[in-house]
Amino acid sequence: MNPVKASSLLDPAELLARFRVAAEQQGFRIEPFGESGGFPLLALTKRTPGPRPRIYFSAAIHGDEPAGPLALLKLLQQGFFDPRAVWFLCPVLNPVGLARGTRENADGVDLNRDYRVPSRSSETRAHIAWLQSQPNFDLAICLHEDWESTGFYLYERNPEKRGAIAEAVIQAVSKVCPIDLAELIDGFAGKGGIIPAIIAPEERELWAEAIYLWVNHAKLCYTTESPSAFPLEQRVTAQCVAVDTAVERLLRDQGKGKD
């Protein structure tokens, strides 16, 4: 269990209101696709006409991991999500957990182990239904935190070896946050802060969101993990740098830049 301090808890109503304001200011469409404990589940989408890479982000599927949604909010307020791409954001997937500072939802379900159909939770079912109505993504990033980690690391699902996004992210984040260089991270073999996906989805009984995304919606998928023991501001910065670097690398590899 993550020993979250009361000062790190976020008010989901206030946070979602801030996302709404920033999304409207930045030209996003706000799409409620479900609810959780009286809080709306929101998707923010911004579609620019013409060929653009489609990029998806999610955060706060675990309620005790505040850096992810705060990083997406900061980037949104700064105008990061500009016409370079078509953007899809699900910034608060577990608002009840966020209010309580718990990993699970109100029913004690870890939503990030509930993406192998049939799902148990209403939140996951609603999210999957929304995802099924979207186009496939060129890149998907799920923002997470790890309270046991000694530094930042990431999971990579990139079987076609498209570019070197993971390496670029680790290098960039290392300038603002230590990297977890352990050879074994959360039970998985890591190398330089990168955990490659080596277990086939069909061999897993419980699916994380990233596995579902990779199987059904995105052949290039990353899960970023900032270290919860570090100051929140540093973790938010690390997540922002990771997102910025991954997007810039994808755009560079696809030969696209700002209009």
N, C-alpha and C positions, 0 to 999 in steps of 0.2 A: 504494500500500500504506500502510495506517495504521501509523505508527510507535508502536505501543503499548508502553508501559513495562511491565516485568515486575511492578511494584507494582500495576498496574491489572488484572492477570489475576485471574479468579475461578475458584474450584474448583467445578465444576458439581455434584459430589456433595454438597459442603457446602451449596451454595446451594439445591439441590433439597430437601435435608433440612430446611432452614429454611422453605422454602415448604410442605412437608408439615405441619410443626408448626403454622405460622400458619394454614394452611387448616383443619386439624382444629379449632383453637381458635375459628375464626370460622364454623364450621358449613358449610364447603364440602365437596362431594364431590370426591374425588381420582380421576381417571380416566387411567390410563396408556393411551396409544393407539398406542404404537410405541416404538422404541429407536434410539439412535444411539451407536455406539462403546461399547456396554455401559451407557450412561446411559438412563434412561427418558425418554420424551417425555410430559409431564404436561399434562392439562387440568384446571382447577379450576372447578367449576360450583356455583352457589348459586341455587336456585330458590325464590322466595317465592310462596306461593299468591296468586291474584288477579291482576288486570291490572296488569302492570308493564312498563316499557320493557326491552328486552333489549339488553344492552351487552357488547361483546366487546373484549378487549385481547390483544395479543401483544407479545413482546419477544425479544431475543437471537436473532433469525434470522441476524444477523451477530455472530460471536463476539468481534469487537473493539469492541463497543458495550455496555459494562456498565451505563450509567446507566438504561437501560430496565428490565431485570429488577430492579435494586436499588430503583427507584422503585415498581414494583408490589409488591415485598416490603414496603417501608416502609408503603405504603397499606394493605396487607393486615393487617399487624401493628397498625396504628392503628385498625382497624375501619371503614375507609372504605366497604367493600363491604357496606352494610347493607340493610335491607328496601326501600329506595327502588326497587330495580331487580332484574332477573334478571341475574346476572353470569356471564360466560364468560371465563376467563383461560388463555392458553397462554403461560406466562412465560419458557420457555427452549426455543426451537425449534431451536437449534443448539448443544447442550451440548459437542460435540467442539470446535467452533470457539471456544467460550467458554474451554475449557481451554487451547487453543493461542494464543488471542488473534488468531485469523484470521477474516477475513470469511467464508471458505468452510468447507464441511464437510470430513471426512477425505478425500473423493475429489476435492477441489478444485472442487466445485460451489457456485456462489453460489445458495443456496436462494431468495433473494429475486428470482431471475430464472428460477424453475423452476415457476411456477404455471400455465403454459399446458399443458393436457393434450395428449399424455402427458408426465408429468414424468419426469425422469431419476433423481432421488434418492428413496431409500426414506423419508427424513424428510418430504419434501413429499407423497408419495403417501399416507403414513399421516395426515398432517395434513388433506389434502383429504378423505379417507375419514371422518375424525372430523367435519369441518365439514358434510359432506353428511348427517350424522345429527342435526344441530342445527336448531332453528327459525331463521328469518331474524332478523337483528339490526336494531334501530332505530339503532344507532350502533356503528361499529367504529373502533378506534384502534390503529395499529401504532407502537410506540415505537422510534425509531432515533436514531443519532448520525451526525455528519458531521465528520470530522477536518479538512476544508478550510474549513469555514464560520467566519465571523467572529462568528456569533451564532446564536440560536435561530430556526428557521423551521418551516413546515409545508406539506405538500401537502393540498389539499382536493378531494374528489370530492363535490360537492353540487349536482348539476344542477337540482334543484328549488328551490334557494335557501331551504332550511329554516332559518330563524333566522339569526343572525350568530355562529355558534360560533367560526369562525376568528378573526374580529376580536376577540371577547371573550378568546380564549386568548392572542393576541398581546399585547393590552393588559395582561392579568394577568401574563404571563411577563416582560414588560418591566420589572417592578418587582424581579425577582430575577436577571435575566440579560439581557445585550444582545441585540437582535434584528438579524438579518442583513437589512439594508435594500437590498442590492444589487439592481439591476434584472435581473441574470442570475445565477441560483444553480444550480450543478450542471448547467448547460446549458439551464435552463428560465427563462422569464420570471417574475420575482417582483415583487410589489408589497406593500410594507410587511411583508415577512416571510411572505407567503402566495403559494403557487404553485397556481393553479387548474388542474384537469385539463382539458386542451384536446385531447389526442390520443386518438382513439377506440381502444378496446382491440383491435379487429380489425386496426388498423394497426401494432400492436406484435408483434414476433416473440417477445420474451421478456416474460413477465408477472411483475410483483411480486405479493407476497401481497395488497397493497391493491387491485390491479386485479382479481384473482380474487374477492376479497370483494365488491367493488362490483358486479361482473357477476352474481354468484351468490347473495350472502347479505346485503348491506347497501347501501342506496341513499345512505347518509350515511357517508362514510369519510374518516379523516384519518391522515396519517403525520406524527408529530412528530419533529423533528430537533434534538437538542441539540449544541452545539459541543464536539467532543472535546478541543480545545486548552485548554478551561477546566477549573478544578478539579472533580474528580468530585462532590464534595458539592454544588457549585453546579448541576451538570448534573442531578443527582438531584432537587434542589429544583425546578428548572425543569420537569422532566417531571411531578413530582407536582402542581405548580400547573396545568400544562396539562390533566392528567387531571381534576382537581377542577373546573376551570372549564368544561371541555367537558360533563361530566356535569351540573353544576348548571344550565348553560344549556339542555341538552336537557330536563331535568326541569321547568324553568321554562316552557319553550315548550310542553311537553305538559300543563302545569297540574298537575304532581304534585310532592309534597314528601314529607318524612319522615312515616312513620306516627305 
